[in-house]
């Protein structure tokens, strides 16, 4: 079942093209994965938002190393932080690598490394077992078509896709009123809703920062 995937695993699977390439830029992907982790932990009741700050309320292990690692990081923080801060803080390559490693360990994708023009390193994740992604897409498709009620899991995934502006790319034209109803309705907990609101801002901030860094590097090397 799709629900056996964690939310970040589901989000990651949907961002992989049929040829194994990522379908979005890494800044958006990383912000989405970070938000997906927080959303998953909120769905499990492991974290909550208290006055806008993320707090660990149940430190029991989830059994997923990625989720448990983030719980430990949040618990060890020197002071409470808001969701947007955590999305920027943990939304980096190590989290991305760990999520994809989990999908590889489950046998859903494989790792394929090579070089473009014999110089530039490339990394692709070709599909190995398409069953879970097919179930995930079918379930989300049914919700977006109004054929099924959303589960909290499906609402979180749809909200993540919407917040990172990748929903239409993955599922085509959607009913915006329905999407708003799904992401703001009773299916999503207040903590998940708050996380979704911060993802888009964090993704934009990360993209702008990356663009600025690239421009600065170009100017410096001129």
Steps between C-alpha positions, in 0.01 A plus 500: 500500500614857435450582868785261584729761348606787719388843381854598388535169314171563322600854408839382372351223285269747332794726415690233304450487123454170319866511392615543860574872484361749752204690360560820697794710614686387810405809702131428459555128554697556820247744643218259415678206663568700816137605517395141432699379800337756729156421357556126554612555859197723561267232359655248738459734796875507556528877458257783538503873444469697820461874442651443158806313629573135423515286814558130555205367699560127462858384467416137429688355204304487175714220357608717207861624531433822306207601719671394821814693406302821455316445829836474674622818332188695602515367856865602533447856375619777730165677478159457335491573128220561253415258220640734234837503678509120520406463133795719405729331753437135413402546134844422364679225308557266801123472554442446128766229486355327807145498360615359166718246683188383683318450170799306365506282813131422447573391145285771339776677309864440414799732490666566166802728483679613188648800324372738235751562222735284703553788743195608700376247760135401478274310738177330399255281689335259254186325619537143622157430647228728369217347705504738798525810281217377280280453807602842630419671171169317468398598851590865457342503155173373647502777762576772244222368275253503789458123492635443850526674834856596589681326781725719718795343316361585156408853614856556622654377174262710289576800719873449456468475122286813495733696730802417283312581177547146368141374528392589146819361350432166666122478461403746229231764531334487841191649661651779711193523723524127572873523573437784744225300667728196534798690638306725736224260603469279805722229344815699579592573861575861601870412521502358146317806367754729663787302348344516153466877529874533567626264228434732208676789673796281589524364146500851355764614751722201417466557126582870531800422723631243251452739210679780688789269588533389138497862377761601759722207400472598132591860571791398723642272233471763226 
